[in-house]
Amino acid sequence: MRLTLRWFEEQWEIKPTQGVATHLKQSILTWLEQAAQRFVQRLMADAEPQVWQTTDANGKRWWNAHDPATSRSLYNVPEAEMRAWLEQRYYPVKANASRA
């Protein structure tokens, strides 16, 4: 394996030993693997619903959410309704199950 470094008009060739070449190859593969993992994690994070809380003038807490996967949103609902909305997202009720 030969590495060529160029800086403006100058050029250097480096002929690493087998150990250095192997280490470089492993480093590149490790970096690519980590980059792929971060990419997948980022995609998954973007698909998760965003949930936040607001408080009205009387101090009552309300829940809000936006689901980027479905583009659905829910605003100013009580906790029980928010829980039901999230459960429906992760555990949808099948049409045939409601008839049984």
mmCIF file as gemmi writes it, N, C-alpha and C atoms, coordinates in Angstrom:
data_model
loop_
_atom_site.group_PDB
_atom_site.id
_atom_site.type_symbol
_atom_site.label_atom_id
_atom_site.label_alt_id
_atom_site.label_comp_id
_atom_site.label_asym_id
_atom_site.label_entity_id
_atom_site.label_seq_id
_atom_site.pdbx_PDB_ins_code
_atom_site.Cartn_x
_atom_site.Cartn_y
_atom_site.Cartn_z
_atom_site.occupancy
_atom_site.B_iso_or_equiv
_atom_site.pdbx_formal_charge
_atom_site.auth_seq_id
_atom_site.auth_asym_id
_atom_site.pdbx_PDB_model_num
ATOM 1 N N . MET Axp A 1 ? 0.843 -1.166 0 1 0 ? 1 A 1
ATOM 2 C CA . MET Axp A 1 ? 0 0 0 1 0 ? 1 A 1
ATOM 3 C C . MET Axp A 1 ? 0.894 1.236 0 1 0 ? 1 A 1
ATOM 4 N N . ARG Axp A 2 ? 0.542 2.212 -0.774 1 0 ? 2 A 1
ATOM 5 C CA . ARG Axp A 2 ? 1.333 3.433 -0.879 1 0 ? 2 A 1
ATOM 6 C C . ARG Axp A 2 ? 0.418 4.635 -0.667 1 0 ? 2 A 1
ATOM 7 N N . LEU Axp A 3 ? 0.845 5.541 0.176 1 0 ? 3 A 1
ATOM 8 C CA . LEU Axp A 3 ? 0.102 6.763 0.415 1 0 ? 3 A 1
ATOM 9 C C . LEU Axp A 3 ? 0.832 7.917 -0.247 1 0 ? 3 A 1
ATOM 10 N N . THR Axp A 4 ? 0.086 8.773 -0.907 1 0 ? 4 A 1
ATOM 11 C CA . THR Axp A 4 ? 0.677 9.953 -1.535 1 0 ? 4 A 1
ATOM 12 C C . THR Axp A 4 ? 0.073 11.189 -0.908 1 0 ? 4 A 1
ATOM 13 N N . LEU Axp A 5 ? 0.938 12.052 -0.391 1 0 ? 5 A 1
ATOM 14 C CA . LEU Axp A 5 ? 0.493 13.307 0.205 1 0 ? 5 A 1
ATOM 15 C C . LEU Axp A 5 ? 0.922 14.45 -0.702 1 0 ? 5 A 1
ATOM 16 N N . ARG Axp A 6 ? 0.013 15.368 -0.954 1 0 ? 6 A 1
ATOM 17 C CA . ARG Axp A 6 ? 0.341 16.525 -1.785 1 0 ? 6 A 1
ATOM 18 C C . ARG Axp A 6 ? 0.016 17.794 -1.007 1 0 ? 6 A 1
ATOM 19 N N . TRP Axp A 7 ? 0.919 18.725 -1.054 1 0 ? 7 A 1
ATOM 20 C CA . TRP Axp A 7 ? 0.717 20.019 -0.416 1 0 ? 7 A 1
ATOM 21 C C . TRP Axp A 7 ? 1.217 21.064 -1.38 1 0 ? 7 A 1
ATOM 22 N N . PHE Axp A 8 ? 0.312 21.789 -1.983 1 0 ? 8 A 1
ATOM 23 C CA . PHE Axp A 8 ? 0.625 22.753 -3.032 1 0 ? 8 A 1
ATOM 24 C C . PHE Axp A 8 ? 1.445 22.063 -4.115 1 0 ? 8 A 1
ATOM 25 N N . GLU Axp A 9 ? 2.679 22.464 -4.331 1 0 ? 9 A 1
ATOM 26 C CA . GLU Axp A 9 ? 3.495 21.895 -5.411 1 0 ? 9 A 1
ATOM 27 C C . GLU Axp A 9 ? 4.349 20.707 -4.955 1 0 ? 9 A 1
ATOM 28 N N . GLU Axp A 10 ? 4.379 20.442 -3.668 1 0 ? 10 A 1
ATOM 29 C CA . GLU Axp A 10 ? 5.219 19.361 -3.158 1 0 ? 10 A 1
ATOM 30 C C . GLU Axp A 10 ? 4.41 18.072 -3.037 1 0 ? 10 A 1
ATOM 31 N N . GLN Axp A 11 ? 5.108 16.959 -3.187 1 0 ? 11 A 1
ATOM 32 C CA . GLN Axp A 11 ? 4.46 15.654 -3.104 1 0 ? 11 A 1
ATOM 33 C C . GLN Axp A 11 ? 5.369 14.694 -2.36 1 0 ? 11 A 1
ATOM 34 N N . TRP Axp A 12 ? 4.789 13.934 -1.434 1 0 ? 12 A 1
ATOM 35 C CA . TRP Axp A 12 ? 5.555 12.924 -0.703 1 0 ? 12 A 1
ATOM 36 C C . TRP Axp A 12 ? 4.862 11.592 -0.866 1 0 ? 12 A 1
ATOM 37 N N . GLU Axp A 13 ? 5.622 10.545 -0.989 1 0 ? 13 A 1
ATOM 38 C CA . GLU Axp A 13 ? 5.081 9.193 -1.03 1 0 ? 13 A 1
ATOM 39 C C . GLU Axp A 13 ? 5.509 8.47 0.229 1 0 ? 13 A 1
ATOM 40 N N . ILE Axp A 14 ? 4.555 7.83 0.845 1 0 ? 14 A 1
ATOM 41 C CA . ILE Axp A 14 ? 4.828 7.103 2.068 1 0 ? 14 A 1
ATOM 42 C C . ILE Axp A 14 ? 4.528 5.639 1.807 1 0 ? 14 A 1
ATOM 43 N N . LYS Axp A 15 ? 5.494 4.792 2.107 1 0 ? 15 A 1
ATOM 44 C CA . LYS Axp A 15 ? 5.301 3.356 1.964 1 0 ? 15 A 1
ATOM 45 C C . LYS Axp A 15 ? 5.259 2.753 3.363 1 0 ? 15 A 1
ATOM 46 N N . PRO Axp A 16 ? 4.074 2.654 3.934 1 0 ? 16 A 1
ATOM 47 C CA . PRO Axp A 16 ? 3.975 2.16 5.302 1 0 ? 16 A 1
ATOM 48 C C . PRO Axp A 16 ? 4.299 0.676 5.401 1 0 ? 16 A 1
ATOM 49 N N . THR Axp A 17 ? 4.728 0.292 6.567 1 0 ? 17 A 1
ATOM 50 C CA . THR Axp A 17 ? 4.972 -1.126 6.806 1 0 ? 17 A 1
ATOM 51 C C . THR Axp A 17 ? 3.631 -1.847 6.84 1 0 ? 17 A 1
ATOM 52 N N . GLN Axp A 18 ? 3.657 -3.142 6.817 1 0 ? 18 A 1
ATOM 53 C CA . GLN Axp A 18 ? 2.419 -3.926 6.802 1 0 ? 18 A 1
ATOM 54 C C . GLN Axp A 18 ? 1.555 -3.605 8.017 1 0 ? 18 A 1
ATOM 55 N N . GLY Axp A 19 ? 2.179 -3.433 9.198 1 0 ? 19 A 1
ATOM 56 C CA . GLY Axp A 19 ? 1.42 -3.127 10.405 1 0 ? 19 A 1
ATOM 57 C C . GLY Axp A 19 ? 0.694 -1.799 10.308 1 0 ? 19 A 1
ATOM 58 N N . VAL Axp A 20 ? 1.364 -0.795 9.764 1 0 ? 20 A 1
ATOM 59 C CA . VAL Axp A 20 ? 0.741 0.519 9.616 1 0 ? 20 A 1
ATOM 60 C C . VAL Axp A 20 ? -0.401 0.457 8.609 1 0 ? 20 A 1
ATOM 61 N N . ALA Axp A 21 ? -0.2 -0.242 7.514 1 0 ? 21 A 1
ATOM 62 C CA . ALA Axp A 21 ? -1.236 -0.365 6.488 1 0 ? 21 A 1
ATOM 63 C C . ALA Axp A 21 ? -2.469 -1.077 7.049 1 0 ? 21 A 1
ATOM 64 N N . THR Axp A 22 ? -2.255 -2.117 7.815 1 0 ? 22 A 1
ATOM 65 C CA . THR Axp A 22 ? -3.367 -2.853 8.42 1 0 ? 22 A 1
ATOM 66 C C . THR Axp A 22 ? -4.103 -1.966 9.417 1 0 ? 22 A 1
ATOM 67 N N . HIS Axp A 23 ? -3.349 -1.24 10.23 1 0 ? 23 A 1
ATOM 68 C CA . HIS Axp A 23 ? -3.953 -0.339 11.21 1 0 ? 23 A 1
ATOM 69 C C . HIS Axp A 23 ? -4.778 0.743 10.515 1 0 ? 23 A 1
ATOM 70 N N . LEU Axp A 24 ? -4.242 1.292 9.432 1 0 ? 24 A 1
ATOM 71 C CA . LEU Axp A 24 ? -4.954 2.326 8.687 1 0 ? 24 A 1
ATOM 72 C C . LEU Axp A 24 ? -6.255 1.774 8.11 1 0 ? 24 A 1
ATOM 73 N N . LYS Axp A 25 ? -6.192 0.584 7.549 1 0 ? 25 A 1
ATOM 74 C CA . LYS Axp A 25 ? -7.381 -0.049 6.965 1 0 ? 25 A 1
ATOM 75 C C . LYS Axp A 25 ? -8.434 -0.295 8.049 1 0 ? 25 A 1
ATOM 76 N N . GLN Axp A 26 ? -8.011 -0.789 9.216 1 0 ? 26 A 1
ATOM 77 C CA . GLN Axp A 26 ? -8.941 -1.035 10.307 1 0 ? 26 A 1
ATOM 78 C C . GLN Axp A 26 ? -9.539 0.271 10.819 1 0 ? 26 A 1
ATOM 79 N N . SER Axp A 27 ? -8.738 1.318 10.873 1 0 ? 27 A 1
ATOM 80 C CA . SER Axp A 27 ? -9.235 2.616 11.329 1 0 ? 27 A 1
ATOM 81 C C . SER Axp A 27 ? -10.304 3.152 10.387 1 0 ? 27 A 1
ATOM 82 N N . ILE Axp A 28 ? -10.068 3.019 9.111 1 0 ? 28 A 1
ATOM 83 C CA . ILE Axp A 28 ? -11.041 3.499 8.116 1 0 ? 28 A 1
ATOM 84 C C . ILE Axp A 28 ? -12.33 2.696 8.219 1 0 ? 28 A 1
ATOM 85 N N . LEU Axp A 29 ? -12.212 1.374 8.342 1 0 ? 29 A 1
ATOM 86 C CA . LEU Axp A 29 ? -13.407 0.532 8.467 1 0 ? 29 A 1
ATOM 87 C C . LEU Axp A 29 ? -14.179 0.841 9.748 1 0 ? 29 A 1
ATOM 88 N N . THR Axp A 30 ? -13.466 1.061 10.833 1 0 ? 30 A 1
ATOM 89 C CA . THR Axp A 30 ? -14.111 1.421 12.1 1 0 ? 30 A 1
ATOM 90 C C . THR Axp A 30 ? -14.844 2.745 11.963 1 0 ? 30 A 1
ATOM 91 N N . TRP Axp A 31 ? -14.208 3.724 11.337 1 0 ? 31 A 1
ATOM 92 C CA . TRP Axp A 31 ? -14.83 5.028 11.148 1 0 ? 31 A 1
ATOM 93 C C . TRP Axp A 31 ? -16.093 4.901 10.297 1 0 ? 31 A 1
ATOM 94 N N . LEU Axp A 32 ? -16.029 4.136 9.205 1 0 ? 32 A 1
ATOM 95 C CA . LEU Axp A 32 ? -17.199 3.952 8.34 1 0 ? 32 A 1
ATOM 96 C C . LEU Axp A 32 ? -18.333 3.264 9.092 1 0 ? 32 A 1
ATOM 97 N N . GLU Axp A 33 ? -17.996 2.279 9.9 1 0 ? 33 A 1
ATOM 98 C CA . GLU Axp A 33 ? -19.013 1.578 10.679 1 0 ? 33 A 1
ATOM 99 C C . GLU Axp A 33 ? -19.684 2.514 11.671 1 0 ? 33 A 1
ATOM 100 N N . GLN Axp A 34 ? -18.894 3.333 12.356 1 0 ? 34 A 1
ATOM 101 C CA . GLN Axp A 34 ? -19.452 4.275 13.312 1 0 ? 34 A 1
ATOM 102 C C . GLN Axp A 34 ? -20.299 5.338 12.615 1 0 ? 34 A 1
ATOM 103 N N . ALA Axp A 35 ? -19.859 5.794 11.459 1 0 ? 35 A 1
ATOM 104 C CA . ALA Axp A 35 ? -20.625 6.783 10.705 1 0 ? 35 A 1
ATOM 105 C C . ALA Axp A 35 ? -21.967 6.198 10.269 1 0 ? 35 A 1
ATOM 106 N N . ALA Axp A 36 ? -21.971 4.953 9.838 1 0 ? 36 A 1
ATOM 107 C CA . ALA Axp A 36 ? -23.223 4.297 9.428 1 0 ? 36 A 1
ATOM 108 C C . ALA Axp A 36 ? -24.168 4.156 10.618 1 0 ? 36 A 1
ATOM 109 N N . GLN Axp A 37 ? -23.633 3.794 11.781 1 0 ? 37 A 1
ATOM 110 C CA . GLN Axp A 37 ? -24.462 3.667 12.977 1 0 ? 37 A 1
ATOM 111 C C . GLN Axp A 37 ? -25.075 5.01 13.368 1 0 ? 37 A 1
ATOM 112 N N . ARG Axp A 38 ? -24.277 6.083 13.307 1 0 ? 38 A 1
ATOM 113 C CA . ARG Axp A 38 ? -24.8 7.408 13.643 1 0 ? 38 A 1
ATOM 114 C C . ARG Axp A 38 ? -25.881 7.84 12.656 1 0 ? 38 A 1
ATOM 115 N N . PHE Axp A 39 ? -25.693 7.495 11.381 1 0 ? 39 A 1
ATOM 116 C CA . PHE Axp A 39 ? -26.669 7.839 10.351 1 0 ? 39 A 1
ATOM 117 C C . PHE Axp A 39 ? -28.003 7.148 10.638 1 0 ? 39 A 1
ATOM 118 N N . VAL Axp A 40 ? -27.962 5.867 10.949 1 0 ? 40 A 1
ATOM 119 C CA . VAL Axp A 40 ? -29.184 5.116 11.239 1 0 ? 40 A 1
ATOM 120 C C . VAL Axp A 40 ? -29.844 5.653 12.507 1 0 ? 40 A 1
ATOM 121 N N . GLN Axp A 41 ? -29.041 5.953 13.534 1 0 ? 41 A 1
ATOM 122 C CA . GLN Axp A 41 ? -29.601 6.518 14.759 1 0 ? 41 A 1
ATOM 123 C C . GLN Axp A 41 ? -30.288 7.846 14.489 1 0 ? 41 A 1
ATOM 124 N N . ARG Axp A 42 ? -29.695 8.656 13.641 1 0 ? 42 A 1
ATOM 125 C CA . ARG Axp A 42 ? -30.282 9.958 13.302 1 0 ? 42 A 1
ATOM 126 C C . ARG Axp A 42 ? -31.61 9.789 12.561 1 0 ? 42 A 1
ATOM 127 N N . LEU Axp A 43 ? -31.64 8.823 11.633 1 0 ? 43 A 1
ATOM 128 C CA . LEU Axp A 43 ? -32.888 8.559 10.917 1 0 ? 43 A 1
ATOM 129 C C . LEU Axp A 43 ? -33.98 8.103 11.877 1 0 ? 43 A 1
ATOM 130 N N . MET Axp A 44 ? -33.615 7.238 12.81 1 0 ? 44 A 1
ATOM 131 C CA . MET Axp A 44 ? -34.593 6.742 13.766 1 0 ? 44 A 1
ATOM 132 C C . MET Axp A 44 ? -35.054 7.857 14.702 1 0 ? 44 A 1
ATOM 133 N N . ALA Axp A 45 ? -34.149 8.721 15.095 1 0 ? 45 A 1
ATOM 134 C CA . ALA Axp A 45 ? -34.512 9.824 15.996 1 0 ? 45 A 1
ATOM 135 C C . ALA Axp A 45 ? -35.484 10.768 15.318 1 0 ? 45 A 1
ATOM 136 N N . ASP Axp A 46 ? -35.311 10.988 14.026 1 0 ? 46 A 1
ATOM 137 C CA . ASP Axp A 46 ? -36.208 11.881 13.296 1 0 ? 46 A 1
ATOM 138 C C . ASP Axp A 46 ? -37.604 11.292 13.158 1 0 ? 46 A 1
ATOM 139 N N . ALA Axp A 47 ? -37.733 9.978 13.292 1 0 ? 47 A 1
ATOM 140 C CA . ALA Axp A 47 ? -39.028 9.325 13.136 1 0 ? 47 A 1
ATOM 141 C C . ALA Axp A 47 ? -39.798 9.251 14.455 1 0 ? 47 A 1
ATOM 142 N N . GLU Axp A 48 ? -39.144 9.527 15.564 1 0 ? 48 A 1
ATOM 143 C CA . GLU Axp A 48 ? -39.798 9.452 16.862 1 0 ? 48 A 1
ATOM 144 C C . GLU Axp A 48 ? -40.688 10.67 17.096 1 0 ? 48 A 1
ATOM 145 N N . PRO Axp A 49 ? -41.824 10.468 17.766 1 0 ? 49 A 1
ATOM 146 C CA . PRO Axp A 49 ? -42.688 11.609 18.059 1 0 ? 49 A 1
ATOM 147 C C . PRO Axp A 49 ? -42.025 12.563 19.054 1 0 ? 49 A 1
ATOM 148 N N . GLN Axp A 50 ? -42.26 13.822 18.868 1 0 ? 50 A 1
ATOM 149 C CA . GLN Axp A 50 ? -41.759 14.843 19.781 1 0 ? 50 A 1
ATOM 150 C C . GLN Axp A 50 ? -42.914 15.204 20.719 1 0 ? 50 A 1
ATOM 151 N N . VAL Axp A 51 ? -42.683 15.11 22.022 1 0 ? 51 A 1
ATOM 152 C CA . VAL Axp A 51 ? -43.718 15.365 23.014 1 0 ? 51 A 1
ATOM 153 C C . VAL Axp A 51 ? -43.24 16.472 23.945 1 0 ? 51 A 1
ATOM 154 N N . TRP Axp A 52 ? -44.121 17.426 24.232 1 0 ? 52 A 1
ATOM 155 C CA . TRP Axp A 52 ? -43.76 18.494 25.165 1 0 ? 52 A 1
ATOM 156 C C . TRP Axp A 52 ? -44.992 18.906 25.962 1 0 ? 52 A 1
ATOM 157 N N . GLN Axp A 53 ? -44.709 19.592 27.052 1 0 ? 53 A 1
ATOM 158 C CA . GLN Axp A 53 ? -45.744 19.991 27.991 1 0 ? 53 A 1
ATOM 159 C C . GLN Axp A 53 ? -45.878 21.509 28.008 1 0 ? 53 A 1
ATOM 160 N N . THR Axp A 54 ? -47.106 21.986 28.159 1 0 ? 54 A 1
ATOM 161 C CA . THR Axp A 54 ? -47.337 23.426 28.343 1 0 ? 54 A 1
ATOM 162 C C . THR Axp A 54 ? -48.203 23.607 29.591 1 0 ? 54 A 1
ATOM 163 N N . THR Axp A 55 ? -48.149 24.785 30.137 1 0 ? 55 A 1
ATOM 164 C CA . THR Axp A 55 ? -48.949 25.111 31.318 1 0 ? 55 A 1
ATOM 165 C C . THR Axp A 55 ? -49.778 26.353 31.009 1 0 ? 55 A 1
ATOM 166 N N . ASP Axp A 56 ? -51.068 26.286 31.318 1 0 ? 56 A 1
ATOM 167 C CA . ASP Axp A 56 ? -51.918 27.447 31.045 1 0 ? 56 A 1
ATOM 168 C C . ASP Axp A 56 ? -51.836 28.454 32.198 1 0 ? 56 A 1
ATOM 169 N N . ALA Axp A 57 ? -52.587 29.535 32.094 1 0 ? 57 A 1
ATOM 170 C CA . ALA Axp A 57 ? -52.542 30.614 33.089 1 0 ? 57 A 1
ATOM 171 C C . ALA Axp A 57 ? -52.984 30.154 34.474 1 0 ? 57 A 1
ATOM 172 N N . ASN Axp A 58 ? -53.79 29.104 34.532 1 0 ? 58 A 1
ATOM 173 C CA . ASN Axp A 58 ? -54.269 28.581 35.816 1 0 ? 58 A 1
ATOM 174 C C . ASN Axp A 58 ? -53.321 27.535 36.411 1 0 ? 58 A 1
ATOM 175 N N . GLY Axp A 59 ? -52.218 27.245 35.704 1 0 ? 59 A 1
ATOM 176 C CA . GLY Axp A 59 ? -51.249 26.264 36.197 1 0 ? 59 A 1
ATOM 177 C C . GLY Axp A 59 ? -51.555 24.83 35.8 1 0 ? 59 A 1
ATOM 178 N N . LYS Axp A 60 ? -52.573 24.629 34.96 1 0 ? 60 A 1
ATOM 179 C CA . LYS Axp A 60 ? -52.91 23.276 34.519 1 0 ? 60 A 1
ATOM 180 C C . LYS Axp A 60 ? -51.962 22.854 33.403 1 0 ? 60 A 1
ATOM 181 N N . ARG Axp A 61 ? -51.485 21.618 33.482 1 0 ? 61 A 1
ATOM 182 C CA . ARG Axp A 61 ? -50.552 21.095 32.471 1 0 ? 61 A 1
ATOM 183 C C . ARG Axp A 61 ? -51.308 20.457 31.314 1 0 ? 61 A 1
ATOM 184 N N . TRP Axp A 62 ? -50.824 20.744 30.119 1 0 ? 62 A 1
ATOM 185 C CA . TRP Axp A 62 ? -51.38 20.171 28.892 1 0 ? 62 A 1
ATOM 186 C C . TRP Axp A 62 ? -50.242 19.532 28.112 1 0 ? 62 A 1
ATOM 187 N N . TRP Axp A 63 ? -50.585 18.536 27.33 1 0 ? 63 A 1
ATOM 188 C CA . TRP Axp A 63 ? -49.589 17.808 26.555 1 0 ? 63 A 1
ATOM 189 C C . TRP Axp A 63 ? -49.769 18.085 25.073 1 0 ? 63 A 1
ATOM 190 N N . ASN Axp A 64 ? -48.635 18.111 24.372 1 0 ? 64 A 1
ATOM 191 C CA . ASN Axp A 64 ? -48.612 18.353 22.928 1 0 ? 64 A 1
ATOM 192 C C . ASN Axp A 64 ? -47.655 17.342 22.296 1 0 ? 64 A 1
ATOM 193 N N . ALA Axp A 65 ? -47.904 17.02 21.03 1 0 ? 65 A 1
ATOM 194 C CA . ALA Axp A 65 ? -47.01 16.08 20.347 1 0 ? 65 A 1
ATOM 195 C C . ALA Axp A 65 ? -47.091 16.28 18.846 1 0 ? 65 A 1
ATOM 196 N N . HIS Axp A 66 ? -45.995 15.915 18.203 1 0 ? 66 A 1
ATOM 197 C CA . HIS Axp A 66 ? -45.961 15.88 16.74 1 0 ? 66 A 1
ATOM 198 C C . HIS Axp A 66 ? -45.24 14.605 16.334 1 0 ? 66 A 1
ATOM 199 N N . ASP Axp A 67 ? -45.833 13.873 15.405 1 0 ? 67 A 1
ATOM 200 C CA . ASP Axp A 67 ? -45.253 12.626 14.908 1 0 ? 67 A 1
ATOM 201 C C . ASP Axp A 67 ? -44.753 12.865 13.484 1 0 ? 67 A 1
ATOM 202 N N . PRO Axp A 68 ? -43.436 12.998 13.271 1 0 ? 68 A 1
ATOM 203 C CA . PRO Axp A 68 ? -42.926 13.262 11.924 1 0 ? 68 A 1
ATOM 204 C C . PRO Axp A 68 ? -43.16 12.116 10.947 1 0 ? 68 A 1
ATOM 205 N N . ALA Axp A 69 ? -43.322 10.909 11.462 1 0 ? 69 A 1
ATOM 206 C CA . ALA Axp A 69 ? -43.548 9.757 10.573 1 0 ? 69 A 1
ATOM 207 C C . ALA Axp A 69 ? -44.909 9.833 9.897 1 0 ? 69 A 1
ATOM 208 N N . THR Axp A 70 ? -45.909 10.376 10.6 1 0 ? 70 A 1
ATOM 209 C CA . THR Axp A 70 ? -47.264 10.451 10.041 1 0 ? 70 A 1
ATOM 210 C C . THR Axp A 70 ? -47.725 11.882 9.794 1 0 ? 70 A 1
ATOM 211 N N . SER Axp A 71 ? -46.947 12.858 10.228 1 0 ? 71 A 1
ATOM 212 C CA . SER Axp A 71 ? -47.278 14.288 10.152 1 0 ? 71 A 1
ATOM 213 C C . SER Axp A 71 ? -48.514 14.645 10.97 1 0 ? 71 A 1
ATOM 214 N N . ARG Axp A 72 ? -48.858 13.809 11.948 1 0 ? 72 A 1
ATOM 215 C CA . ARG Axp A 72 ? -49.989 14.096 12.824 1 0 ? 72 A 1
ATOM 216 C C . ARG Axp A 72 ? -49.504 14.851 14.047 1 0 ? 72 A 1
ATOM 217 N N . SER Axp A 73 ? -50.35 15.724 14.551 1 0 ? 73 A 1
ATOM 218 C CA . SER Axp A 73 ? -50.031 16.495 15.752 1 0 ? 73 A 1
ATOM 219 C C . SER Axp A 73 ? -51.208 16.469 16.702 1 0 ? 73 A 1
ATOM 220 N N . LEU Axp A 74 ? -50.904 16.716 17.961 1 0 ? 74 A 1
ATOM 221 C CA . LEU Axp A 74 ? -51.915 16.759 18.999 1 0 ? 74 A 1
ATOM 222 C C . LEU Axp A 74 ? -51.536 17.904 19.928 1 0 ? 74 A 1
ATOM 223 N N . TYR Axp A 75 ? -52.482 18.777 20.246 1 0 ? 75 A 1
ATOM 224 C CA . TYR Axp A 75 ? -52.174 19.955 21.045 1 0 ? 75 A 1
ATOM 225 C C . TYR Axp A 75 ? -53.118 20.101 22.231 1 0 ? 75 A 1
ATOM 226 N N . ASN Axp A 76 ? -52.569 20.493 23.37 1 0 ? 76 A 1
ATOM 227 C CA . ASN Axp A 76 ? -53.324 20.84 24.575 1 0 ? 76 A 1
ATOM 228 C C . ASN Axp A 76 ? -54.342 19.781 24.976 1 0 ? 76 A 1
ATOM 229 N N . VAL Axp A 77 ? -53.836 18.598 25.241 1 0 ? 77 A 1
ATOM 230 C CA . VAL Axp A 77 ? -54.7 17.498 25.679 1 0 ? 77 A 1
ATOM 231 C C . VAL Axp A 77 ? -54.233 17.033 27.055 1 0 ? 77 A 1
ATOM 232 N N . PRO Axp A 78 ? -55.12 16.401 27.816 1 0 ? 78 A 1
ATOM 233 C CA . PRO Axp A 78 ? -54.717 15.863 29.112 1 0 ? 78 A 1
ATOM 234 C C . PRO Axp A 78 ? -53.783 14.654 28.952 1 0 ? 78 A 1
ATOM 235 N N . GLU Axp A 79 ? -53.121 14.293 30.036 1 0 ? 79 A 1
ATOM 236 C CA . GLU Axp A 79 ? -52.135 13.206 29.998 1 0 ? 79 A 1
ATOM 237 C C . GLU Axp A 79 ? -52.738 11.893 29.494 1 0 ? 79 A 1
ATOM 238 N N . ALA Axp A 80 ? -53.941 11.554 29.936 1 0 ? 80 A 1
ATOM 239 C CA . ALA Axp A 80 ? -54.565 10.286 29.536 1 0 ? 80 A 1
ATOM 240 C C . ALA Axp A 80 ? -54.764 10.227 28.023 1 0 ? 80 A 1
ATOM 241 N N . GLU Axp A 81 ? -55.181 11.331 27.429 1 0 ? 81 A 1
ATOM 242 C CA . GLU Axp A 81 ? -55.381 11.36 25.979 1 0 ? 81 A 1
ATOM 243 C C . GLU Axp A 81 ? -54.053 11.238 25.24 1 0 ? 81 A 1
ATOM 244 N N . MET Axp A 82 ? -53.008 11.867 25.786 1 0 ? 82 A 1
ATOM 245 C CA . MET Axp A 82 ? -51.68 11.765 25.168 1 0 ? 82 A 1
ATOM 246 C C . MET Axp A 82 ? -51.182 10.322 25.217 1 0 ? 82 A 1
ATOM 247 N N . ARG Axp A 83 ? -51.363 9.669 26.361 1 0 ? 83 A 1
ATOM 248 C CA . ARG Axp A 83 ? -50.94 8.275 26.489 1 0 ? 83 A 1
ATOM 249 C C . ARG Axp A 83 ? -51.675 7.391 25.471 1 0 ? 83 A 1
ATOM 250 N N . ALA Axp A 84 ? -52.968 7.615 25.336 1 0 ? 84 A 1
ATOM 251 C CA . ALA Axp A 84 ? -53.758 6.827 24.387 1 0 ? 84 A 1
ATOM 252 C C . ALA Axp A 84 ? -53.273 7.064 22.953 1 0 ? 84 A 1
ATOM 253 N N . TRP Axp A 85 ? -52.962 8.302 22.624 1 0 ? 85 A 1
ATOM 254 C CA . TRP Axp A 85 ? -52.476 8.645 21.286 1 0 ? 85 A 1
ATOM 255 C C . TRP Axp A 85 ? -51.149 7.948 20.992 1 0 ? 85 A 1
ATOM 256 N N . LEU Axp A 86 ? -50.242 7.972 21.978 1 0 ? 86 A 1
ATOM 257 C CA . LEU Axp A 86 ? -48.948 7.308 21.799 1 0 ? 86 A 1
ATOM 258 C C . LEU Axp A 86 ? -49.105 5.789 21.714 1 0 ? 86 A 1
ATOM 259 N N . GLU Axp A 87 ? -49.97 5.222 22.545 1 0 ? 87 A 1
ATOM 260 C CA . GLU Axp A 87 ? -50.185 3.778 22.491 1 0 ? 87 A 1
ATOM 261 C C . GLU Axp A 87 ? -50.763 3.358 21.151 1 0 ? 87 A 1
ATOM 262 N N . GLN Axp A 88 ? -51.642 4.176 20.593 1 0 ? 88 A 1
ATOM 263 C CA . GLN Axp A 88 ? -52.221 3.861 19.287 1 0 ? 88 A 1
ATOM 264 C C . GLN Axp A 88 ? -51.126 3.859 18.215 1 0 ? 88 A 1
ATOM 265 N N . ARG Axp A 89 ? -50.155 4.751 18.351 1 0 ? 89 A 1
ATOM 266 C CA . ARG Axp A 89 ? -49.061 4.811 17.376 1 0 ? 89 A 1
ATOM 267 C C . ARG Axp A 89 ? -48.227 3.532 17.423 1 0 ? 89 A 1
ATOM 268 N N . TYR Axp A 90 ? -47.924 3.064 18.624 1 0 ? 90 A 1
ATOM 269 C CA . TYR Axp A 90 ? -47.05 1.901 18.768 1 0 ? 90 A 1
ATOM 270 C C . TYR Axp A 90 ? -47.798 0.579 18.762 1 0 ? 90 A 1
ATOM 271 N N . TYR Axp A 91 ? -49.05 0.599 19.181 1 0 ? 91 A 1
ATOM 272 C CA . TYR Axp A 91 ? -49.849 -0.626 19.221 1 0 ? 91 A 1
ATOM 273 C C . TYR Axp A 91 ? -51.193 -0.37 18.56 1 0 ? 91 A 1
ATOM 274 N N . PRO Axp A 92 ? -51.212 -0.221 17.23 1 0 ? 92 A 1
ATOM 275 C CA . PRO Axp A 92 ? -52.491 0.095 16.55 1 0 ? 92 A 1
ATOM 276 C C . PRO Axp A 92 ? -53.493 -1.057 16.706 1 0 ? 92 A 1
ATOM 277 N N . VAL Axp A 93 ? -54.747 -0.677 16.856 1 0 ? 93 A 1
ATOM 278 C CA . VAL Axp A 93 ? -55.822 -1.643 16.97 1 0 ? 93 A 1
ATOM 279 C C . VAL Axp A 93 ? -56.183 -2.103 15.567 1 0 ? 93 A 1
ATOM 280 N N . LYS Axp A 94 ? -56.199 -3.419 15.368 1 0 ? 94 A 1
ATOM 281 C CA . LYS Axp A 94 ? -56.559 -3.963 14.047 1 0 ? 94 A 1
ATOM 282 C C . LYS Axp A 94 ? -58.072 -3.894 13.861 1 0 ? 94 A 1
ATOM 283 N N . ALA Axp A 95 ? -58.491 -3.692 12.632 1 0 ? 95 A 1
ATOM 284 C CA . ALA Axp A 95 ? -59.918 -3.546 12.321 1 0 ? 95 A 1
ATOM 285 C C . ALA Axp A 95 ? -60.71 -4.765 12.755 1 0 ? 95 A 1
ATOM 286 N N . ASN Axp A 96 ? -60.167 -5.973 12.543 1 0 ? 96 A 1
ATOM 287 C CA . ASN Axp A 96 ? -60.885 -7.202 12.894 1 0 ? 96 A 1
ATOM 288 C C . ASN Axp A 96 ? -60.962 -7.396 14.405 1 0 ? 96 A 1
ATOM 289 N N . ALA Axp A 97 ? -60.035 -6.866 15.161 1 0 ? 97 A 1
ATOM 290 C CA . ALA Axp A 97 ? -60.028 -7.045 16.61 1 0 ? 97 A 1
ATOM 291 C C . ALA Axp A 97 ? -61.198 -6.317 17.261 1 0 ? 97 A 1
ATOM 292 N N . SER Axp A 98 ? -61.637 -5.21 16.674 1 0 ? 98 A 1
ATOM 293 C CA . SER Axp A 98 ? -62.741 -4.447 17.263 1 0 ? 98 A 1
ATOM 294 C C . SER Axp A 98 ? -64.077 -5.143 17.053 1 0 ? 98 A 1
ATOM 295 N N . ARG Axp A 99 ? -64.177 -6.034 16.08 1 0 ? 99 A 1
ATOM 296 C CA . ARG Axp A 99 ? -65.423 -6.749 15.806 1 0 ? 99 A 1
ATOM 297 C C . ARG Axp A 99 ? -65.596 -7.959 16.704 1 0 ? 99 A 1
ATOM 298 N N . ALA Axp A 100 ? -64.507 -8.469 17.27 1 0 ? 100 A 1
ATOM 299 C CA . ALA Axp A 100 ? -64.565 -9.697 18.075 1 0 ? 100 A 1
ATOM 300 C C . ALA Axp A 100 ? -65.234 -9.482 19.403 1 0 ? 100 A 1
